[in-house]
Amino acid sequence: MKEKLDVPLVRFLARRLAQTKFGQRALSQPENGLSILKQKPSTRVCIGLALITISCLTGLPALAFLSYLSVKVSKPMIIAAGAPAVFLLVHIVFGVGVYLAGQNYAMETLLWATKRFLRKFA
């Protein structure tokens, strides 16, 4: 069952966003959008994107392994101490990846998503 977001509040927020400098900047972007993805990324960007991917792929399996290990050896402190450590490590790796990948990718994607939102609802 797919719900529509065509509610007055969403339309109101879209109209208000379209009046801001950021909304105007998003709407003035060229139609091809995400042009930064057509350029060859630098080594730094590749390392950053790899770190982001690694952080996303390792968090949940690490917690599952710690849970299994905790139950198997009957030591609940493994998961009690290990879960926050894994959580912190995954977020640090993700943050370093975002820093290395640069703000260009984030800004380009945010502008593209804002433009699509405004075209649909404003």
N, C-alpha and C positions, 0 to 999 in steps of 0.2 A: 504494500500500500504506500503510494508515493504522495507526500503532502506538498502542497504548493505554498511557497513563501509569499504569495501575493496578498499580503495583509497591509492595511493602511500604514502601520508603523514602519514596515520595511520601505514602502514607497516614500514616506516622509523622510526617513534617514537617508535614502538615496538622493532625494532632492537637496537636502541640506549638504550632503557630501559633495554633490556636483557644484555647489556654490563656493566651495573652499578652493584655495590655491592648489592643493594636492589633487582634488577632483578635476580641476581645469587642466592640470598637467597630465593627468591620466587620460582624459578625453582627447588631448592634443597629440597623444602618441600615435605613431604610424600604424596602419592597419595590420602589417605583418607581425607585429608584437614579438616579444622575446627574441629580438635580434641578437642579443648577447650569446644565445645558444648556438648561433651559426658561426661564431668565431672560434678559432682553436684556443682552448684554455691553456694557461701557463702551467708549469709544473706545480707551483704553489696552489693554484686552484684545484688541480687534480688531487693533490694530497689532502686538501681541505674536504673535497667531496668524498674522498675515500674514507676519511675519518668520520664524517657524518654517517655514511653508510655502515661502517663498522659499529658505531655506537648504537644505531638503530637495530642492527642484527644480533648484537651480543647481549643486550640488557635482559630480555625475557628468558632466553635459554640459560643464562647464568643464574638467574633467580630460580628457575626450575631445577637446575642441577644442585644448587645449595639446599633447596627444599628436600629433594630426594636424598641427598647426603645426610641432612639433618635427621630425617626419619630413619634412614638405614642404620646409622650409628647411635640413634636415640640420644642425640645431643641437640636440644632446641636452640642452644646459644649459637650454633653455626649459622642458622638463618637469622637469628636475632641480631647478630653482629655483622653478618655477611651482607644482608639485604641493604642496609644503609650504605655500606661501603661500595657495593656494586652500583647502587643508585647514584652515588656521588661520582664515581669513576665514569660511568656512562655519560653523565651530564658534563663533566669536565672535557671528555673527549669530543662530545658534540659541540661544546662552546669553542674549543680550539679549532675544530673543523669549520665552523661558521666564520671564525676570525680569519682563517687562512683562505677560505673560499672567497671572502670579500663581500663587501656590501653591495657590489654591482648586481650580483645575482638576486639577492633578496629584494632590492629596490625595483629591478626590472620585473620580477615576478609579481610584486605587490602592485605595481602600476598596471600590469596586464590584467590581474584579477579585479582591480578596482574598475578598470575600463569596462570589462565584461559585466560586472555588477551594475554599473551605472547605465550601460546600454539596455540592460534588461528591465531595470526597475525605475529609472528616473524619467 
